[in-house]
Amino acid sequence: MSNIDERVLKMVAEQLGVKEEDVKPDSSFVDDLGA
């Protein structure tokens, strides 16, 4: 995974209050992450 991808996934996890390992490139914001 590229550095940009990793940074985006980290930001998404921080903003949604979920674990970084729960955020994957194919995760759905609503269905998987509860946004």
PDB file with SEQRES, HELIX, SHEET and CRYST1 records, atoms N, CA, C and O in Angstrom:
SEQRES   1 A   35  MET SER ASN ILE ASP GLU ARG VAL LEU LYS MET VAL ALA          
SEQRES   2 A   35  GLU GLN LEU GLY VAL LYS GLU GLU ASP VAL LYS PRO ASP          
SEQRES   3 A   35  SER SER PHE VAL ASP ASP LEU GLY ALA                          
HELIX    1 AA1 ASN A    3  LEU A   16  1                                  14    
HELIX    2 AA2 GLU A   20  ASP A   22  5                                   3    
CRYST1    1.000    1.000    1.000  90.00  90.00  90.00 P 1           1          
ATOM      1  N   MET A   1       0.855  -1.171   0.000  1.00  0.00           N  
ATOM      2  CA  MET A   1       0.000   0.000   0.000  1.00  0.00           C  
ATOM      3  C   MET A   1       0.900   1.234   0.000  1.00  0.00           C  
ATOM      4  O   MET A   1       1.950   1.247   0.642  1.00  0.00           O  
ATOM      5  N   SER A   2       0.483   2.258  -0.719  1.00  0.00           N  
ATOM      6  CA  SER A   2       1.302   3.466  -0.793  1.00  0.00           C  
ATOM      7  C   SER A   2       1.177   4.288   0.484  1.00  0.00           C  
ATOM      8  O   SER A   2       0.252   4.115   1.278  1.00  0.00           O  
ATOM      9  N   ASN A   3       2.119   5.170   0.648  1.00  0.00           N  
ATOM     10  CA  ASN A   3       2.142   6.039   1.818  1.00  0.00           C  
ATOM     11  C   ASN A   3       0.860   6.873   1.903  1.00  0.00           C  
ATOM     12  O   ASN A   3       0.324   7.082   2.992  1.00  0.00           O  
ATOM     13  N   ILE A   4       0.375   7.342   0.762  1.00  0.00           N  
ATOM     14  CA  ILE A   4      -0.847   8.149   0.756  1.00  0.00           C  
ATOM     15  C   ILE A   4      -2.030   7.310   1.225  1.00  0.00           C  
ATOM     16  O   ILE A   4      -2.840   7.772   2.028  1.00  0.00           O  
ATOM     17  N   ASP A   5      -2.133   6.085   0.729  1.00  0.00           N  
ATOM     18  CA  ASP A   5      -3.222   5.199   1.157  1.00  0.00           C  
ATOM     19  C   ASP A   5      -3.200   4.995   2.666  1.00  0.00           C  
ATOM     20  O   ASP A   5      -4.238   5.071   3.323  1.00  0.00           O  
ATOM     21  N   GLU A   6      -2.029   4.738   3.206  1.00  0.00           N  
ATOM     22  CA  GLU A   6      -1.893   4.515   4.646  1.00  0.00           C  
ATOM     23  C   GLU A   6      -2.307   5.753   5.429  1.00  0.00           C  
ATOM     24  O   GLU A   6      -2.971   5.646   6.461  1.00  0.00           O  
ATOM     25  N   ARG A   7      -1.919   6.921   4.945  1.00  0.00           N  
ATOM     26  CA  ARG A   7      -2.273   8.167   5.637  1.00  0.00           C  
ATOM     27  C   ARG A   7      -3.774   8.408   5.610  1.00  0.00           C  
ATOM     28  O   ARG A   7      -4.352   8.840   6.608  1.00  0.00           O  
ATOM     29  N   VAL A   8      -4.409   8.133   4.478  1.00  0.00           N  
ATOM     30  CA  VAL A   8      -5.860   8.317   4.368  1.00  0.00           C  
ATOM     31  C   VAL A   8      -6.589   7.352   5.299  1.00  0.00           C  
ATOM     32  O   VAL A   8      -7.518   7.754   5.999  1.00  0.00           O  
ATOM     33  N   LEU A   9      -6.181   6.089   5.312  1.00  0.00           N  
ATOM     34  CA  LEU A   9      -6.825   5.112   6.192  1.00  0.00           C  
ATOM     35  C   LEU A   9      -6.665   5.501   7.656  1.00  0.00           C  
ATOM     36  O   LEU A   9      -7.590   5.332   8.451  1.00  0.00           O  
ATOM     37  N   LYS A  10      -5.489   6.025   8.017  1.00  0.00           N  
ATOM     38  CA  LYS A  10      -5.255   6.458   9.392  1.00  0.00           C  
ATOM     39  C   LYS A  10      -6.169   7.632   9.747  1.00  0.00           C  
ATOM     40  O   LYS A  10      -6.741   7.664  10.836  1.00  0.00           O  
ATOM     41  N   MET A  11      -6.308   8.590   8.837  1.00  0.00           N  
ATOM     42  CA  MET A  11      -7.178   9.746   9.091  1.00  0.00           C  
ATOM     43  C   MET A  11      -8.634   9.324   9.221  1.00  0.00           C  
ATOM     44  O   MET A  11      -9.351   9.822  10.089  1.00  0.00           O  
ATOM     45  N   VAL A  12      -9.072   8.411   8.365  1.00  0.00           N  
ATOM     46  CA  VAL A  12     -10.451   7.924   8.434  1.00  0.00           C  
ATOM     47  C   VAL A  12     -10.695   7.255   9.784  1.00  0.00           C  
ATOM     48  O   VAL A  12     -11.719   7.500  10.421  1.00  0.00           O  
ATOM     49  N   ALA A  13      -9.767   6.420  10.218  1.00  0.00           N  
ATOM     50  CA  ALA A  13      -9.906   5.735  11.504  1.00  0.00           C  
ATOM     51  C   ALA A  13      -9.984   6.739  12.646  1.00  0.00           C  
ATOM     52  O   ALA A  13     -10.817   6.601  13.542  1.00  0.00           O  
ATOM     53  N   GLU A  14      -9.118   7.747  12.617  1.00  0.00           N  
ATOM     54  CA  GLU A  14      -9.120   8.752  13.682  1.00  0.00           C  
ATOM     55  C   GLU A  14     -10.430   9.529  13.703  1.00  0.00           C  
ATOM     56  O   GLU A  14     -11.000   9.748  14.771  1.00  0.00           O  
ATOM     57  N   GLN A  15     -10.911   9.945  12.541  1.00  0.00           N  
ATOM     58  CA  GLN A  15     -12.120  10.756  12.473  1.00  0.00           C  
ATOM     59  C   GLN A  15     -13.374   9.980  12.858  1.00  0.00           C  
ATOM     60  O   GLN A  15     -14.307  10.548  13.427  1.00  0.00           O  
ATOM     61  N   LEU A  16     -13.400   8.689  12.551  1.00  0.00           N  
ATOM     62  CA  LEU A  16     -14.581   7.876  12.859  1.00  0.00           C  
ATOM     63  C   LEU A  16     -14.484   7.170  14.202  1.00  0.00           C  
ATOM     64  O   LEU A  16     -15.454   6.568  14.662  1.00  0.00           O  
ATOM     65  N   GLY A  17     -13.317   7.240  14.832  1.00  0.00           N  
ATOM     66  CA  GLY A  17     -13.146   6.606  16.129  1.00  0.00           C  
ATOM     67  C   GLY A  17     -13.142   5.089  16.060  1.00  0.00           C  
ATOM     68  O   GLY A  17     -13.648   4.419  16.960  1.00  0.00           O  
ATOM     69  N   VAL A  18     -12.569   4.549  14.989  1.00  0.00           N  
ATOM     70  CA  VAL A  18     -12.459   3.096  14.850  1.00  0.00           C  
ATOM     71  C   VAL A  18     -10.987   2.707  14.816  1.00  0.00           C  
ATOM     72  O   VAL A  18     -10.115   3.560  14.647  1.00  0.00           O  
ATOM     73  N   LYS A  19     -10.716   1.416  14.976  1.00  0.00           N  
ATOM     74  CA  LYS A  19      -9.339   0.935  14.931  1.00  0.00           C  
ATOM     75  C   LYS A  19      -8.825   0.989  13.498  1.00  0.00           C  
ATOM     76  O   LYS A  19      -9.568   0.747  12.547  1.00  0.00           O  
ATOM     77  N   GLU A  20      -7.544   1.310  13.361  1.00  0.00           N  
ATOM     78  CA  GLU A  20      -6.945   1.375  12.025  1.00  0.00           C  
ATOM     79  C   GLU A  20      -7.070   0.054  11.287  1.00  0.00           C  
ATOM     80  O   GLU A  20      -7.280   0.043  10.074  1.00  0.00           O  
ATOM     81  N   GLU A  21      -6.946  -1.058  11.998  1.00  0.00           N  
ATOM     82  CA  GLU A  21      -7.016  -2.355  11.324  1.00  0.00           C  
ATOM     83  C   GLU A  21      -8.420  -2.676  10.815  1.00  0.00           C  
ATOM     84  O   GLU A  21      -8.586  -3.574   9.990  1.00  0.00           O  
ATOM     85  N   ASP A  22      -9.446  -1.940  11.306  1.00  0.00           N  
ATOM     86  CA  ASP A  22     -10.809  -2.145  10.820  1.00  0.00           C  
ATOM     87  C   ASP A  22     -11.077  -1.404   9.516  1.00  0.00           C  
ATOM     88  O   ASP A  22     -12.046  -1.701   8.816  1.00  0.00           O  
ATOM     89  N   VAL A  23     -10.222  -0.445   9.190  1.00  0.00           N  
ATOM     90  CA  VAL A  23     -10.394   0.344   7.973  1.00  0.00           C  
ATOM     91  C   VAL A  23      -9.573  -0.300   6.862  1.00  0.00           C  
ATOM     92  O   VAL A  23      -8.351  -0.416   6.957  1.00  0.00           O  
ATOM     93  N   LYS A  24     -10.264  -0.711   5.819  1.00  0.00           N  
ATOM     94  CA  LYS A  24      -9.610  -1.353   4.682  1.00  0.00           C  
ATOM     95  C   LYS A  24     -10.018  -0.605   3.410  1.00  0.00           C  
ATOM     96  O   LYS A  24     -11.035   0.087   3.403  1.00  0.00           O  
ATOM     97  N   PRO A  25      -9.246  -0.736   2.352  1.00  0.00           N  
ATOM     98  CA  PRO A  25      -9.586  -0.026   1.107  1.00  0.00           C  
ATOM     99  C   PRO A  25     -10.995  -0.325   0.593  1.00  0.00           C  
ATOM    100  O   PRO A  25     -11.594   0.515  -0.077  1.00  0.00           O  
ATOM    101  N   ASP A  26     -11.526  -1.497   0.892  1.00  0.00           N  
ATOM    102  CA  ASP A  26     -12.862  -1.840   0.404  1.00  0.00           C  
ATOM    103  C   ASP A  26     -13.949  -1.681   1.470  1.00  0.00           C  
ATOM    104  O   ASP A  26     -15.065  -2.164   1.284  1.00  0.00           O  
ATOM    105  N   SER A  27     -13.639  -1.015   2.577  1.00  0.00           N  
ATOM    106  CA  SER A  27     -14.621  -0.799   3.639  1.00  0.00           C  
ATOM    107  C   SER A  27     -15.683   0.202   3.193  1.00  0.00           C  
ATOM    108  O   SER A  27     -15.391   1.177   2.501  1.00  0.00           O  
ATOM    109  N   SER A  28     -16.908  -0.058   3.601  1.00  0.00           N  
ATOM    110  CA  SER A  28     -18.004   0.873   3.357  1.00  0.00           C  
ATOM    111  C   SER A  28     -18.106   1.798   4.567  1.00  0.00           C  
ATOM    112  O   SER A  28     -18.110   1.337   5.708  1.00  0.00           O  
ATOM    113  N   PHE A  29     -18.190   3.111   4.310  1.00  0.00           N  
ATOM    114  CA  PHE A  29     -18.279   4.055   5.422  1.00  0.00           C  
ATOM    115  C   PHE A  29     -19.486   3.748   6.302  1.00  0.00           C  
ATOM    116  O   PHE A  29     -19.370   3.764   7.528  1.00  0.00           O  
ATOM    117  N   VAL A  30     -20.624   3.474   5.710  1.00  0.00           N  
ATOM    118  CA  VAL A  30     -21.844   3.260   6.476  1.00  0.00           C  
ATOM    119  C   VAL A  30     -21.935   1.832   7.003  1.00  0.00           C  
ATOM    120  O   VAL A  30     -22.127   1.625   8.201  1.00  0.00           O  
ATOM    121  N   ASP A  31     -21.800   0.856   6.127  1.00  0.00           N  
ATOM    122  CA  ASP A  31     -22.023  -0.538   6.520  1.00  0.00           C  
ATOM    123  C   ASP A  31     -20.927  -1.089   7.421  1.00  0.00           C  
ATOM    124  O   ASP A  31     -21.223  -1.789   8.390  1.00  0.00           O  
ATOM    125  N   ASP A  32     -19.669  -0.789   7.123  1.00  0.00           N  
ATOM    126  CA  ASP A  32     -18.563  -1.377   7.872  1.00  0.00           C  
ATOM    127  C   ASP A  32     -18.043  -0.489   8.994  1.00  0.00           C  
ATOM    128  O   ASP A  32     -17.588  -0.988  10.023  1.00  0.00           O  
ATOM    129  N   LEU A  33     -18.108   0.823   8.800  1.00  0.00           N  
ATOM    130  CA  LEU A  33     -17.470   1.731   9.754  1.00  0.00           C  
ATOM    131  C   LEU A  33     -18.459   2.530  10.591  1.00  0.00           C  
ATOM    132  O   LEU A  33     -18.051   3.259  11.494  1.00  0.00           O  
ATOM    133  N   GLY A  34     -19.739   2.406  10.310  1.00  0.00           N  
ATOM    134  CA  GLY A  34     -20.760   3.057  11.120  1.00  0.00           C  
ATOM    135  C   GLY A  34     -20.797   4.566  11.000  1.00  0.00           C  
ATOM    136  O   GLY A  34     -21.186   5.248  11.948  1.00  0.00           O  
ATOM    137  N   ALA A  35     -20.402   5.105   9.860  1.00  0.00           N  
ATOM    138  CA  ALA A  35     -20.412   6.569   9.673  1.00  0.00           C  
ATOM    139  C   ALA A  35     -21.801   7.057   9.342  1.00  0.00           C  
ATOM    140  O   ALA A  35     -22.005   8.256   9.151  1.00  0.00           O  
TER     141      ALA A  35                                                      
END                                                                             
